[in-house]
Amino acid sequence: MTDELDRTMKQRRLRRAYRVFSESEDGLVILEDLRAFCHYDSPVYVQGDATATAYQDGMRRVFLRFLRLAEDDDSHVSALSQETA
């Protein structure tokens, strides 16, 4: 039980850090750059190249994780704790 509580507290702290960063002026500049770099608004499929497609999809997933953690809603905290366990 204590380990689960520790994980939940760590996830809440992590989410708060992501949120603070994403709401800062510098954070917004960096997020806009990452949005383009990580193919958030563009297809990740590279015709005939499964490796490049997987690589670009991985980049996009990192950005999506950032967005999910930066959300104001803490409903994902317990699910995230289970992901990292």
Rosetta blueprint (number, residue, H / E / L):
1 M L
2 T H
3 D H
4 E H
5 L H
6 D H
7 R H
8 T H
9 M H
10 K H
11 Q H
12 R H
13 R H
14 L H
15 R H
16 R H
17 A H
18 Y H
19 R H
20 V H
21 F H
22 S H
23 E H
24 S L
25 E H
26 D H
27 G H
28 L H
29 V H
30 I H
31 L H
32 E H
33 D H
34 L H
35 R H
36 A H
37 F H
38 C L
39 H L
40 Y L
41 D L
42 S L
43 P L
44 V L
45 Y L
46 V L
47 Q L
48 G L
49 D L
50 A H
51 T H
52 A H
53 T H
54 A H
55 Y H
56 Q H
57 D H
58 G H
59 M H
60 R H
61 R H
62 V H
63 F H
64 L H
65 R H
66 F H
67 L H
68 R H
69 L H
70 A H
71 E L
72 D L
73 D L
74 D L
75 S L
76 H L
77 V H
78 S H
79 A H
80 L H
81 S H
82 Q H
83 E H
84 T H
85 A L
